[in-house]
């Protein structure tokens, strides 16, 4: 299985979150952790980020489907 790593700017682009907010979510165990790829660099597993985004969409859809219709 091929695992693709993406860098922080791409994660920020996909989520719309700032660097500080991403690291805050990581510290609260609410976002996928980064992978150390060098002495001073990290990346994120693309499939984990995609799954995290999908979960947010599923949560939204679940809320919408439980709202009473007017």
PyMOL Python script that loads the backbone (N, CA, C, O; Angstrom):
from pymol import cmd

cmd.read_pdbstr("""\
ATOM      1  N   UNK A   1       0.847  -1.182   0.000  1.00  0.00           N
ATOM      2  CA  UNK A   1       0.000   0.000   0.000  1.00  0.00           C
ATOM      3  C   UNK A   1       0.890   1.242   0.000  1.00  0.00           C
ATOM      4  O   UNK A   1       1.794   1.371   0.825  1.00  0.00           O
ATOM      5  N   UNK A   2       0.625   2.137  -0.920  1.00  0.00           N
ATOM      6  CA  UNK A   2       1.412   3.359  -1.035  1.00  0.00           C
ATOM      7  C   UNK A   2       0.869   4.427  -0.090  1.00  0.00           C
ATOM      8  O   UNK A   2      -0.336   4.675  -0.049  1.00  0.00           O
ATOM      9  N   UNK A   3       1.758   5.052   0.661  1.00  0.00           N
ATOM     10  CA  UNK A   3       1.375   6.122   1.575  1.00  0.00           C
ATOM     11  C   UNK A   3       2.051   7.405   1.095  1.00  0.00           C
ATOM     12  O   UNK A   3       3.272   7.462   0.946  1.00  0.00           O
ATOM     13  N   UNK A   4       1.246   8.416   0.859  1.00  0.00           N
ATOM     14  CA  UNK A   4       1.756   9.692   0.383  1.00  0.00           C
ATOM     15  C   UNK A   4       1.823  10.660   1.554  1.00  0.00           C
ATOM     16  O   UNK A   4       0.889  10.761   2.350  1.00  0.00           O
ATOM     17  N   UNK A   5       2.939  11.368   1.646  1.00  0.00           N
ATOM     18  CA  UNK A   5       3.110  12.374   2.683  1.00  0.00           C
ATOM     19  C   UNK A   5       2.903  13.751   2.075  1.00  0.00           C
ATOM     20  O   UNK A   5       3.356  14.029   0.965  1.00  0.00           O
ATOM     21  N   UNK A   6       2.213  14.607   2.817  1.00  0.00           N
ATOM     22  CA  UNK A   6       2.018  15.978   2.365  1.00  0.00           C
ATOM     23  C   UNK A   6       2.544  16.929   3.438  1.00  0.00           C
ATOM     24  O   UNK A   6       2.524  16.616   4.629  1.00  0.00           O
ATOM     25  N   UNK A   7       3.004  18.072   3.005  1.00  0.00           N
ATOM     26  CA  UNK A   7       3.594  19.039   3.924  1.00  0.00           C
ATOM     27  C   UNK A   7       2.512  19.952   4.498  1.00  0.00           C
ATOM     28  O   UNK A   7       1.385  19.991   4.005  1.00  0.00           O
ATOM     29  N   UNK A   8       2.874  20.673   5.531  1.00  0.00           N
ATOM     30  CA  UNK A   8       1.945  21.530   6.265  1.00  0.00           C
ATOM     31  C   UNK A   8       1.194  22.532   5.380  1.00  0.00           C
ATOM     32  O   UNK A   8      -0.017  22.676   5.548  1.00  0.00           O
ATOM     33  N   UNK A   9       1.851  23.231   4.445  1.00  0.00           N
ATOM     34  CA  UNK A   9       1.082  24.176   3.618  1.00  0.00           C
ATOM     35  C   UNK A   9      -0.082  23.515   2.870  1.00  0.00           C
ATOM     36  O   UNK A   9      -1.136  24.127   2.698  1.00  0.00           O
ATOM     37  N   UNK A  10       0.105  22.288   2.434  1.00  0.00           N
ATOM     38  CA  UNK A  10      -0.973  21.567   1.753  1.00  0.00           C
ATOM     39  C   UNK A  10      -2.081  21.203   2.736  1.00  0.00           C
ATOM     40  O   UNK A  10      -3.260  21.273   2.390  1.00  0.00           O
ATOM     41  N   UNK A  11      -1.716  20.814   3.958  1.00  0.00           N
ATOM     42  CA  UNK A  11      -2.711  20.514   4.990  1.00  0.00           C
ATOM     43  C   UNK A  11      -3.505  21.783   5.309  1.00  0.00           C
ATOM     44  O   UNK A  11      -4.726  21.731   5.459  1.00  0.00           O
ATOM     45  N   UNK A  12      -2.822  22.907   5.410  1.00  0.00           N
ATOM     46  CA  UNK A  12      -3.499  24.179   5.666  1.00  0.00           C
ATOM     47  C   UNK A  12      -4.459  24.521   4.525  1.00  0.00           C
ATOM     48  O   UNK A  12      -5.571  24.988   4.772  1.00  0.00           O
ATOM     49  N   UNK A  13      -4.044  24.295   3.301  1.00  0.00           N
ATOM     50  CA  UNK A  13      -4.884  24.574   2.149  1.00  0.00           C
ATOM     51  C   UNK A  13      -6.135  23.710   2.175  1.00  0.00           C
ATOM     52  O   UNK A  13      -7.234  24.196   1.909  1.00  0.00           O
ATOM     53  N   UNK A  14      -5.975  22.438   2.491  1.00  0.00           N
ATOM     54  CA  UNK A  14      -7.106  21.512   2.481  1.00  0.00           C
ATOM     55  C   UNK A  14      -8.092  21.765   3.617  1.00  0.00           C
ATOM     56  O   UNK A  14      -9.300  21.607   3.442  1.00  0.00           O
ATOM     57  N   UNK A  15      -7.581  22.153   4.768  1.00  0.00           N
ATOM     58  CA  UNK A  15      -8.453  22.332   5.933  1.00  0.00           C
ATOM     59  C   UNK A  15      -8.921  23.771   6.121  1.00  0.00           C
ATOM     60  O   UNK A  15      -9.975  24.009   6.712  1.00  0.00           O
ATOM     61  N   UNK A  16      -8.153  24.721   5.629  1.00  0.00           N
ATOM     62  CA  UNK A  16      -8.455  26.121   5.869  1.00  0.00           C
ATOM     63  C   UNK A  16      -7.991  26.590   7.238  1.00  0.00           C
ATOM     64  O   UNK A  16      -8.295  27.712   7.642  1.00  0.00           O
ATOM     65  N   UNK A  17      -7.263  25.750   7.956  1.00  0.00           N
ATOM     66  CA  UNK A  17      -6.782  26.076   9.300  1.00  0.00           C
ATOM     67  C   UNK A  17      -5.373  26.654   9.258  1.00  0.00           C
ATOM     68  O   UNK A  17      -4.592  26.365   8.352  1.00  0.00           O
ATOM     69  N   UNK A  18      -5.066  27.479  10.259  1.00  0.00           N
ATOM     70  CA  UNK A  18      -3.715  28.019  10.392  1.00  0.00           C
ATOM     71  C   UNK A  18      -2.798  26.955  10.999  1.00  0.00           C
ATOM     72  O   UNK A  18      -3.257  25.948  11.537  1.00  0.00           O
ATOM     73  N   UNK A  19      -1.510  27.201  10.900  1.00  0.00           N
ATOM     74  CA  UNK A  19      -0.513  26.312  11.485  1.00  0.00           C
ATOM     75  C   UNK A  19      -0.749  26.154  12.983  1.00  0.00           C
ATOM     76  O   UNK A  19      -0.729  25.039  13.504  1.00  0.00           O
ATOM     77  N   UNK A  20      -0.972  27.270  13.675  1.00  0.00           N
ATOM     78  CA  UNK A  20      -1.176  27.229  15.128  1.00  0.00           C
ATOM     79  C   UNK A  20      -2.404  26.410  15.490  1.00  0.00           C
ATOM     80  O   UNK A  20      -2.370  25.645  16.453  1.00  0.00           O
ATOM     81  N   UNK A  21      -3.496  26.559  14.729  1.00  0.00           N
ATOM     82  CA  UNK A  21      -4.725  25.828  15.041  1.00  0.00           C
ATOM     83  C   UNK A  21      -4.538  24.328  14.792  1.00  0.00           C
ATOM     84  O   UNK A  21      -5.026  23.506  15.568  1.00  0.00           O
ATOM     85  N   UNK A  22      -3.845  23.974  13.730  1.00  0.00           N
ATOM     86  CA  UNK A  22      -3.577  22.561  13.448  1.00  0.00           C
ATOM     87  C   UNK A  22      -2.792  21.943  14.596  1.00  0.00           C
ATOM     88  O   UNK A  22      -3.132  20.855  15.062  1.00  0.00           O
ATOM     89  N   UNK A  23      -1.747  22.623  15.058  1.00  0.00           N
ATOM     90  CA  UNK A  23      -0.943  22.071  16.148  1.00  0.00           C
ATOM     91  C   UNK A  23      -1.707  22.052  17.472  1.00  0.00           C
ATOM     92  O   UNK A  23      -1.457  21.186  18.310  1.00  0.00           O
ATOM     93  N   UNK A  24      -2.623  22.979  17.672  1.00  0.00           N
ATOM     94  CA  UNK A  24      -3.478  22.938  18.861  1.00  0.00           C
ATOM     95  C   UNK A  24      -4.385  21.701  18.804  1.00  0.00           C
ATOM     96  O   UNK A  24      -4.535  20.995  19.801  1.00  0.00           O
ATOM     97  N   UNK A  25      -4.982  21.444  17.651  1.00  0.00           N
ATOM     98  CA  UNK A  25      -5.836  20.259  17.506  1.00  0.00           C
ATOM     99  C   UNK A  25      -5.035  18.972  17.703  1.00  0.00           C
ATOM    100  O   UNK A  25      -5.527  18.022  18.312  1.00  0.00           O
ATOM    101  N   UNK A  26      -3.812  18.938  17.196  1.00  0.00           N
ATOM    102  CA  UNK A  26      -2.951  17.762  17.390  1.00  0.00           C
ATOM    103  C   UNK A  26      -2.696  17.550  18.879  1.00  0.00           C
ATOM    104  O   UNK A  26      -2.762  16.421  19.365  1.00  0.00           O
ATOM    105  N   UNK A  27      -2.405  18.625  19.602  1.00  0.00           N
ATOM    106  CA  UNK A  27      -2.107  18.496  21.034  1.00  0.00           C
ATOM    107  C   UNK A  27      -3.319  18.016  21.824  1.00  0.00           C
ATOM    108  O   UNK A  27      -3.172  17.430  22.896  1.00  0.00           O
ATOM    109  N   UNK A  28      -4.516  18.263  21.296  1.00  0.00           N
ATOM    110  CA  UNK A  28      -5.757  17.817  21.948  1.00  0.00           C
ATOM    111  C   UNK A  28      -6.232  16.467  21.399  1.00  0.00           C
ATOM    112  O   UNK A  28      -7.323  16.006  21.732  1.00  0.00           O
ATOM    113  N   UNK A  29      -5.409  15.840  20.562  1.00  0.00           N
ATOM    114  CA  UNK A  29      -5.753  14.562  19.922  1.00  0.00           C
ATOM    115  C   UNK A  29      -7.019  14.645  19.086  1.00  0.00           C
ATOM    116  O   UNK A  29      -7.811  13.704  19.045  1.00  0.00           O
ATOM    117  N   UNK A  30      -7.209  15.797  18.408  1.00  0.00           N
ATOM    118  CA  UNK A  30      -8.362  15.997  17.538  1.00  0.00           C
ATOM    119  C   UNK A  30      -7.964  16.122  16.067  1.00  0.00           C
ATOM    120  O   UNK A  30      -8.785  16.504  15.233  1.00  0.00           O
ATOM    121  N   UNK A  31      -6.720  15.807  15.750  1.00  0.00           N
ATOM    122  CA  UNK A  31      -6.206  15.932  14.382  1.00  0.00           C
ATOM    123  C   UNK A  31      -5.078  14.926  14.222  1.00  0.00           C
ATOM    124  O   UNK A  31      -4.360  14.653  15.183  1.00  0.00           O
ATOM    125  N   UNK A  32      -4.904  14.366  13.020  1.00  0.00           N
ATOM    126  CA  UNK A  32      -3.821  13.395  12.808  1.00  0.00           C
ATOM    127  C   UNK A  32      -2.440  13.986  13.106  1.00  0.00           C
ATOM    128  O   UNK A  32      -2.151  15.125  12.739  1.00  0.00           O
ATOM    129  N   UNK A  33      -1.614  13.221  13.756  1.00  0.00           N
ATOM    130  CA  UNK A  33      -0.257  13.662  14.090  1.00  0.00           C
ATOM    131  C   UNK A  33       0.631  13.693  12.856  1.00  0.00           C
ATOM    132  O   UNK A  33       0.399  12.988  11.874  1.00  0.00           O
ATOM    133  N   UNK A  34       1.643  14.523  12.937  1.00  0.00           N
ATOM    134  CA  UNK A  34       2.620  14.609  11.858  1.00  0.00           C
ATOM    135  C   UNK A  34       3.633  13.471  11.983  1.00  0.00           C
ATOM    136  O   UNK A  34       3.736  12.811  13.016  1.00  0.00           O
ATOM    137  N   UNK A  35       4.375  13.267  10.893  1.00  0.00           N
ATOM    138  CA  UNK A  35       5.424  12.254  10.824  1.00  0.00           C
ATOM    139  C   UNK A  35       6.744  12.981  10.611  1.00  0.00           C
ATOM    140  O   UNK A  35       6.864  13.803   9.702  1.00  0.00           O
ATOM    141  N   UNK A  36       7.727  12.685  11.440  1.00  0.00           N
ATOM    142  CA  UNK A  36       9.040  13.324  11.288  1.00  0.00           C
ATOM    143  C   UNK A  36       9.737  12.707  10.065  1.00  0.00           C
ATOM    144  O   UNK A  36       9.921  11.492   9.989  1.00  0.00           O
ATOM    145  N   UNK A  37      10.118  13.566   9.116  1.00  0.00           N
ATOM    146  CA  UNK A  37      10.758  13.068   7.897  1.00  0.00           C
ATOM    147  C   UNK A  37      12.197  13.545   7.754  1.00  0.00           C
ATOM    148  O   UNK A  37      12.877  13.201   6.787  1.00  0.00           O
ATOM    149  N   UNK A  38      12.651  14.323   8.701  1.00  0.00           N
ATOM    150  CA  UNK A  38      14.025  14.825   8.692  1.00  0.00           C
ATOM    151  C   UNK A  38      14.324  15.445  10.035  1.00  0.00           C
ATOM    152  O   UNK A  38      13.481  15.450  10.932  1.00  0.00           O
ATOM    153  N   UNK A  39      15.524  15.967  10.168  1.00  0.00           N
ATOM    154  CA  UNK A  39      15.905  16.534  11.458  1.00  0.00           C
ATOM    155  C   UNK A  39      15.068  17.763  11.813  1.00  0.00           C
ATOM    156  O   UNK A  39      14.854  18.050  12.990  1.00  0.00           O
ATOM    157  N   UNK A  40      14.600  18.482  10.804  1.00  0.00           N
ATOM    158  CA  UNK A  40      13.801  19.683  11.065  1.00  0.00           C
ATOM    159  C   UNK A  40      12.558  19.773  10.186  1.00  0.00           C
ATOM    160  O   UNK A  40      12.082  20.868   9.887  1.00  0.00           O
ATOM    161  N   UNK A  41      12.038  18.626   9.777  1.00  0.00           N
ATOM    162  CA  UNK A  41      10.867  18.684   8.911  1.00  0.00           C
ATOM    163  C   UNK A  41       9.886  17.563   9.248  1.00  0.00           C
ATOM    164  O   UNK A  41      10.260  16.466   9.662  1.00  0.00           O
ATOM    165  N   UNK A  42       8.624  17.894   9.050  1.00  0.00           N
ATOM    166  CA  UNK A  42       7.539  16.942   9.284  1.00  0.00           C
ATOM    167  C   UNK A  42       6.598  16.970   8.093  1.00  0.00           C
ATOM    168  O   UNK A  42       6.602  17.902   7.289  1.00  0.00           O
ATOM    169  N   UNK A  43       5.798  15.930   8.004  1.00  0.00           N
ATOM    170  CA  UNK A  43       4.771  15.840   6.973  1.00  0.00           C
ATOM    171  C   UNK A  43       3.586  15.105   7.589  1.00  0.00           C
ATOM    172  O   UNK A  43       3.662  14.617   8.717  1.00  0.00           O
ATOM    173  N   UNK A  44       2.515  15.035   6.853  1.00  0.00           N
ATOM    174  CA  UNK A  44       1.307  14.363   7.301  1.00  0.00           C
ATOM    175  C   UNK A  44       0.947  13.286   6.291  1.00  0.00           C
ATOM    176  O   UNK A  44       1.207  13.432   5.097  1.00  0.00           O
ATOM    177  N   UNK A  45       0.345  12.200   6.777  1.00  0.00           N
ATOM    178  CA  UNK A  45      -0.091  11.126   5.894  1.00  0.00           C
ATOM    179  C   UNK A  45      -1.371  11.597   5.202  1.00  0.00           C
ATOM    180  O   UNK A  45      -2.376  11.883   5.854  1.00  0.00           O
ATOM    181  N   UNK A  46      -1.317  11.671   3.893  1.00  0.00           N
ATOM    182  CA  UNK A  46      -2.428  12.217   3.112  1.00  0.00           C
ATOM    183  C   UNK A  46      -3.742  11.503   3.398  1.00  0.00           C
ATOM    184  O   UNK A  46      -4.777  12.152   3.550  1.00  0.00           O
ATOM    185  N   UNK A  47      -3.714  10.187   3.472  1.00  0.00           N
ATOM    186  CA  UNK A  47      -4.951   9.435   3.697  1.00  0.00           C
ATOM    187  C   UNK A  47      -5.558   9.734   5.064  1.00  0.00           C
ATOM    188  O   UNK A  47      -6.780   9.713   5.211  1.00  0.00           O
ATOM    189  N   UNK A  48      -4.725  10.011   6.065  1.00  0.00           N
ATOM    190  CA  UNK A  48      -5.234  10.364   7.395  1.00  0.00           C
ATOM    191  C   UNK A  48      -5.906  11.733   7.370  1.00  0.00           C
ATOM    192  O   UNK A  48      -6.931  11.935   8.020  1.00  0.00           O
ATOM    193  N   UNK A  49      -5.333  12.669   6.625  1.00  0.00           N
ATOM    194  CA  UNK A  49      -5.938  13.998   6.505  1.00  0.00           C
ATOM    195  C   UNK A  49      -7.257  13.893   5.745  1.00  0.00           C
ATOM    196  O   UNK A  49      -8.254  14.498   6.140  1.00  0.00           O
ATOM    197  N   UNK A  50      -7.262  13.130   4.662  1.00  0.00           N
ATOM    198  CA  UNK A  50      -8.499  12.948   3.896  1.00  0.00           C
ATOM    199  C   UNK A  50      -9.587  12.309   4.749  1.00  0.00           C
ATOM    200  O   UNK A  50     -10.749  12.707   4.670  1.00  0.00           O
ATOM    201  N   UNK A  51      -9.222  11.324   5.562  1.00  0.00           N
ATOM    202  CA  UNK A  51     -10.185  10.664   6.440  1.00  0.00           C
ATOM    203  C   UNK A  51     -10.718  11.638   7.489  1.00  0.00           C
ATOM    204  O   UNK A  51     -11.911  11.624   7.791  1.00  0.00           O
ATOM    205  N   UNK A  52      -9.859  12.472   8.041  1.00  0.00           N
ATOM    206  CA  UNK A  52     -10.271  13.462   9.032  1.00  0.00           C
ATOM    207  C   UNK A  52     -11.291  14.426   8.421  1.00  0.00           C
ATOM    208  O   UNK A  52     -12.302  14.748   9.044  1.00  0.00           O
ATOM    209  N   UNK A  53     -11.017  14.877   7.207  1.00  0.00           N
ATOM    210  CA  UNK A  53     -11.943  15.776   6.509  1.00  0.00           C
ATOM    211  C   UNK A  53     -13.270  15.067   6.259  1.00  0.00           C
ATOM    212  O   UNK A  53     -14.333  15.654   6.461  1.00  0.00           O
ATOM    213  N   UNK A  54     -13.218  13.821   5.826  1.00  0.00           N
ATOM    214  CA  UNK A  54     -14.439  13.043   5.576  1.00  0.00           C
ATOM    215  C   UNK A  54     -15.269  12.892   6.845  1.00  0.00           C
ATOM    216  O   UNK A  54     -16.497  12.963   6.798  1.00  0.00           O
ATOM    217  N   UNK A  55     -14.607  12.687   7.970  1.00  0.00           N
ATOM    218  CA  UNK A  55     -15.326  12.566   9.243  1.00  0.00           C
ATOM    219  C   UNK A  55     -16.039  13.863   9.596  1.00  0.00           C
ATOM    220  O   UNK A  55     -17.155  13.828  10.113  1.00  0.00           O
ATOM    221  N   UNK A  56     -15.411  15.018   9.325  1.00  0.00           N
ATOM    222  CA  UNK A  56     -16.066  16.295   9.600  1.00  0.00           C
ATOM    223  C   UNK A  56     -17.324  16.439   8.752  1.00  0.00           C
ATOM    224  O   UNK A  56     -18.346  16.932   9.228  1.00  0.00           O
ATOM    225  N   UNK A  57     -17.248  16.005   7.482  1.00  0.00           N
ATOM    226  CA  UNK A  57     -18.398  16.078   6.588  1.00  0.00           C
ATOM    227  C   UNK A  57     -19.509  15.153   7.073  1.00  0.00           C
ATOM    228  O   UNK A  57     -20.680  15.531   7.067  1.00  0.00           O
ATOM    229  N   UNK A  58     -19.144  13.935   7.494  1.00  0.00           N
ATOM    230  CA  UNK A  58     -20.133  12.994   8.018  1.00  0.00           C
ATOM    231  C   UNK A  58     -20.817  13.543   9.268  1.00  0.00           C
ATOM    232  O   UNK A  58     -22.027  13.383   9.431  1.00  0.00           O
ATOM    233  N   UNK A  59     -20.048  14.192  10.155  1.00  0.00           N
ATOM    234  CA  UNK A  59     -20.629  14.796  11.356  1.00  0.00           C
ATOM    235  C   UNK A  59     -21.624  15.890  10.978  1.00  0.00           C
ATOM    236  O   UNK A  59     -22.702  15.986  11.565  1.00  0.00           O
ATOM    237  N   UNK A  60     -21.261  16.704  10.004  1.00  0.00           N
ATOM    238  CA  UNK A  60     -22.167  17.752   9.544  1.00  0.00           C
ATOM    239  C   UNK A  60     -23.447  17.166   8.978  1.00  0.00           C
ATOM    240  O   UNK A  60     -24.543  17.626   9.298  1.00  0.00           O
ATOM    241  N   UNK A  61     -23.308  16.147   8.135  1.00  0.00           N
ATOM    242  CA  UNK A  61     -24.471  15.522   7.520  1.00  0.00           C
ATOM    243  C   UNK A  61     -25.376  14.862   8.558  1.00  0.00           C
ATOM    244  O   UNK A  61     -26.599  14.880   8.422  1.00  0.00           O
ATOM    245  N   UNK A  62     -24.776  14.287   9.584  1.00  0.00           N
ATOM    246  CA  UNK A  62     -25.565  13.661  10.651  1.00  0.00           C
ATOM    247  C   UNK A  62     -26.372  14.724  11.396  1.00  0.00           C
ATOM    248  O   UNK A  62     -27.522  14.483  11.762  1.00  0.00           O
ATOM    249  N   UNK A  63     -25.782  15.890  11.623  1.00  0.00           N
ATOM    250  CA  UNK A  63     -26.503  16.982  12.295  1.00  0.00           C
ATOM    251  C   UNK A  63     -27.635  17.503  11.435  1.00  0.00           C
ATOM    252  O   UNK A  63     -28.725  17.786  11.932  1.00  0.00           O
ATOM    253  N   UNK A  64     -27.375  17.628  10.149  1.00  0.00           N
ATOM    254  CA  UNK A  64     -28.399  18.129   9.234  1.00  0.00           C
ATOM    255  C   UNK A  64     -29.579  17.165   9.179  1.00  0.00           C
ATOM    256  O   UNK A  64     -30.731  17.599   9.151  1.00  0.00           O
ATOM    257  N   UNK A  65     -29.303  15.863   9.162  1.00  0.00           N
ATOM    258  CA  UNK A  65     -30.381  14.883   9.029  1.00  0.00           C
ATOM    259  C   UNK A  65     -31.218  14.763  10.309  1.00  0.00           C
ATOM    260  O   UNK A  65     -32.341  14.262  10.265  1.00  0.00           O
ATOM    261  N   UNK A  66     -30.678  15.220  11.451  1.00  0.00           N
ATOM    262  CA  UNK A  66     -31.445  15.145  12.700  1.00  0.00           C
ATOM    263  C   UNK A  66     -32.192  16.435  13.002  1.00  0.00           C
ATOM    264  O   UNK A  66     -32.983  16.476  13.944  1.00  0.00           O
ATOM    265  N   UNK A  67     -31.963  17.482  12.233  1.00  0.00           N
ATOM    266  CA  UNK A  67     -32.672  18.741  12.437  1.00  0.00           C
ATOM    267  C   UNK A  67     -34.123  18.596  12.007  1.00  0.00           C
ATOM    268  O   UNK A  67     -34.410  17.979  10.981  1.00  0.00           O
ATOM    269  N   UNK A  68     -35.034  19.157  12.782  1.00  0.00           N
ATOM    270  CA  UNK A  68     -36.444  19.101  12.347  1.00  0.00           C
ATOM    271  C   UNK A  68     -36.658  19.956  11.113  1.00  0.00           C
ATOM    272  O   UNK A  68     -36.117  21.055  10.997  1.00  0.00           O
ATOM    273  N   UNK A  69     -37.447  19.441  10.204  1.00  0.00           N
ATOM    274  CA  UNK A  69     -37.761  20.180   8.968  1.00  0.00           C
ATOM    275  C   UNK A  69     -38.851  21.192   9.250  1.00  0.00           C
ATOM    276  O   UNK A  69     -39.816  20.897   9.955  1.00  0.00           O
ATOM    277  N   UNK A  70     -38.697  22.396   8.694  1.00  0.00           N
ATOM    278  CA  UNK A  70     -39.703  23.449   8.885  1.00  0.00           C
ATOM    279  C   UNK A  70     -40.750  23.394   7.817  1.00  0.00           C
ATOM    280  O   UNK A  70     -41.676  24.205   7.819  1.00  0.00           O
TER     281      UNK A  70
END
""", "prot")
cmd.dss("prot")
cmd.show_as("cartoon", "prot")
cmd.util.cbc("prot")
cmd.orient("prot")
